[in-house]
Amino acid sequence: MEVPAREIGAERTDVRVCVAVCTCDRHQQLHNTLQSLADQNIEAGFRVFVVDNGRIAARPVVEAFEAVLDIVHERVREPGLSAVRNRALHLARESGADFLASIDDDECADTDWLAAHLAAAELSGADIQIGPIEPRFAERPAGWIVDGGFFAEACETPTTANLFLRLACLPQNEGDWFQPDYAVTGGEDLEFLDRLSRNGARYGTVLSARVYDMVPAERATLRYILRRGLRDGVYLGNRARKENATLAGVAVAGLHEFLAKLAYSVNHLFWSPRAGWRARRAGADLAAAAGILVGLLGVKPRFYGHGETVD
């Protein structure tokens, strides 16, 4: 696809916002993400960091946008999510920008995404902002997926999928950023943003700052929903293991999460005759309960990354 050109100053000095796109072997999706960034309606300058630890470098995709975006491509050898996210934070802080926005490499931003986040941050003084994530399906999904809202995120949990972060709130020590314990299981963003909030970072939501999750047909399935439930449970179990110093503490925290997921599952099963999607939600909660037990045992299934260092 040809990218329309627009003028960009060669020596941009007014960059207040950086955008991080962490990517791993999703080149066509990345192209669509970058196109949505090229289409942003925002007066302030912004720089895009594409941080890449895929097996095949995304450099050709990035080169297609060098005429229309202030864009930097950086390769990271270490697999998993934490390494690329930490590198993006490092690059953003070194750039001198005030804010870092984050979007996944399978998402597209609304044209007013950055402008809405920036205006809200300046008005509210929030350190952590998130916006809604709306699904866009490659093929018409089953009714239960839509009715159950399995791919919609309505600003309930801060993640890096639609994030606007004030860089001044970062811990000075880079070792306190995204933790490698969650690099292959996921949840590194949940843990990091929750830790920032508990340490005093101010949190806000911006309903007008939308991104669109581009959902391929292979993800709009019960198998994927159950796998995602298992992944979420593994994160909760590993986090309980990491944050409690004693075996008793780990057991109590893990049991609390486990029983909560079982309770959710029973509730959904009770109401499932009235709404078919609830039976699938019950299955996801049961998968999460199983994942909690796996995480409590210290097992870390690989849900992200390919497990190899790259050139």
N, C-alpha and C positions, 0 to 999 in steps of 0.2 A: 504494500500500500504506500502510495506517495504521500509524504508529509508536507503540507503547505508551509512555506517559509514565512517568517516574520522577523523584523529587525531586532537584534539584540546587541547591546553595547559590548565591545570587546573587553573593556576593563570595567566591569560592574563593581561599584563600590557601595551600593545601597542595599546589599543583601541583608534583609532582616530575618528571612525565613529560609530554612532548608527543608527539603523533602527527602525522606529516606524510603527507598524501595529495595528491600532485601529479596534476592531472587535466586532460584535454584532450578535450572533446566526447564523453565516455562517461557520460552522465547516469544511465542505468539501472544500469550496472555500479557507478557511484559510490554510488548509493542502497544497493545491496547491501553494499558495503564499509562504509558508515557504519552500516548496521544491525548488522553484525557488531561494530563498535566499541561501539555502544550496548548490546550484549549481553555485554560483558566482565565477567568475575568478578574484580574487583580492588578492594581497599579504598582504595588511594592515589588521590588525585585526578589526573585527566589532562585535558589540553586538546588539541583536534584543530585543526590548521591545514589547511584545504583551499586549496591554492594552484593557481590556475586560469588557464591561458592558451589555453583553447579559443575557437573563434569565437563560440560561444553560451555566455554565462555560466551557471555551475552554481548560481547563487544560489538558485533555487527548490528545488533538491535539498537544499541546506544548510539552508534555512529550515525544512524538514520535521523537522529534528533538533535545532533550537535548544532545544526543551523537554526533551530527554533527554541532550544532550551539551553540554559546555563547548566550543563550536565557533566558529571564526573563518574567514570566507571572504575570500580576498585575490585580487584580479585582478592578473595580470602581463601587460604589453603585449608583451614580447619572446617570440617563438616558440622552440620547442626545449626540451630537457630541462634544460640547465644553469641557465637563468635561474630556473625554478620551484624547482629543488632548492636553489639558493643562497638564494632568498627564504625558503624553509621553514627553513633553518638559521639565517638572520638572525632570524626571528620567534621561533624556539625559544630562541636565546641571549638575546634581549632579554626573554623571559618570565621568566628566572631559573630555569628548570627544570634539573634535573641530567641528564636523559636525553632523547633524541629517538628515537622509534620510527618506522619508515617501512614503508609498505605501498602496493602499487600500487592504482590505481583499478579494476582488474579482478580483484581478489583479495578473499577474505573471511578474516577471522581466526578461529581457534579461540577458544572462549570464555575459555580460560585463557592466551591468547597473551601479553598484557601482563604478567600476574602472573608467568608463568614466566620471562620475560625479566628483569623487575625483581629477582626473587628470586635468579636466577643471577648477575646483575651485582653485586649487593650481596655475594654470597658469594665470588665469584671476583676481583672488582676489574677485570674485563675492560673495555676501552674500546670494542671493536667486537664485537658478537655477531650471529650469524645463526642462523636456524632453518630447518627443512625446508619445502619448497614442494611440495604435493601437487596433482596436477591433478584437476579435476572437469569432465567433458566434457558439453557441452550435448546432444550426441547420441553414441550408441555409436561409438567410433572404430574404425578398422581395427586388426586384431590387431598389425601391425608397429609401430604407434605405442605401444601399451602395452608390448609385449615389449622394445622398444628404449629405453623410458623417456625419450621425447623431450621430455616436459613436466615431468618430476620433477626436483627439485633437492635433493640430499641433503647440504647443508652443505659443498659442496666449494669454492665460490667466493663470497666476500662481494659482495652486491649490495644495492641499496635495496629489493628486493622483499620482504625479511623481515629488517630491520635494527634493531638496538638500539644506539644510539651514545651514549657518555658525552661530553657537550658540552664538558667541560674539555679534551678531547684535540684540539679544533679549533684550527687555526692562527689566530692573532690577526688576520692580514690576510685579509679576505674574498676578495681576489684569488687566494688560494691554495686556495680551495675547488673546487667543480666547474668544470672548464675549458670555456670556450665552444667550443674546437676540436672537442669531441665532442657538441655540442648537437643536431645533426640526425642524426648517424650512430649515436649510442648509445655505450655504453662509458664514459661520464663517471663512473659510479659505480665501475666496476672500477678505473679509473685513480686516482680519488681515494682509495678505501679502501686500495688497494695502497700508495699514497704515504704514507698515515697509518701503515700497518703498518711500512713501511721506516723511518719516522721515530720508531718506538718505541711506537706504540699496541699495546696487548695485545689479542689476538684470542681469541675463544671461540665455541663452538657450544652451542646449547640445543635438544636434540632434541624436547623437549616444547612448544616454542614454534612451533606449526604455523600456516601460512597455506595457503589453498586457491586455486589458480589456476583461475579460471572460464574454460574454453576453449570458445569458440564453434566451430560446425561449420566455418566458413571457415578457421580456423587449424589444424584437425586434418587437414592435407593435405600432400602431398609438396611442392607449390609453396611453401607457407609455410616448411617445413623448409629448403628450399634457399635461400630468401630470407634466413632467419635465419642460415644458414651464411655467405652472402655478407656480411651485416651484421657478423658477428663477425670476418671476415677484414679488412674495411675498417677496423674499429677497430684490429686488430693492426698493419696497415700504416701507418695514420696515427700510431699511438703510436711505432712504430719511427722514423718520420720526425721526430716531435716531440722524442724523447728523445736523439737523436744529432746532434751538432753538425757532423759531417763527412759527406760523401757516402759515403765508405768505411764509416763506422759505420752509416749507414742501410742500405747494401747488405748488410752482414754480418748485422745484426739481422733485416732483412726476409727474407734468404735462409734464415736459421735457422727462422723461423716458417713460411715457405713449404714447406721440405722436411719439416718436422714434420707439416704437414697432409697432404702427399702420402703420407708414410709411414703415417699413420693410415688414409688412404683405401685404400691397397694392402692393409693388414692386414685391414680390414673386407671388402674384395672377396674376399680369400683364404678367409675363413670364411663368406662369404655363402651357399654351398650348404647349410650347416647351419642358418642362421638368416636368414630373409628380410629382417629389419630391418637387417641389416648392409649390404646393398646401398644402402639409403636413407641410412644413416649415411655410407657412402663418398661418396655424392653430396653430402651436406652438407659433408664435409671438402674435396671438390674445389671446391665453391662458395666455401668459406672461403679456399682457396689462391688462387682468382681474385680474391677480395676483397682479399687482402693486396697483390697487384700493383696493384690500383686505388688502395688507400690509399697505397702507396709513391709513386705518381705525384701524390699530393696531391689526388686527386679525393674529394669528399665527397657521395656520394648521400644524398638525404633519406629516412631511414627513420622519423623522428619529427617531429611538428609539421607545421603547415600553411603555414609560410613567410610569414605575415602578422602584423603587429602588431594587437593588439586594443584595443578601447575600455576 
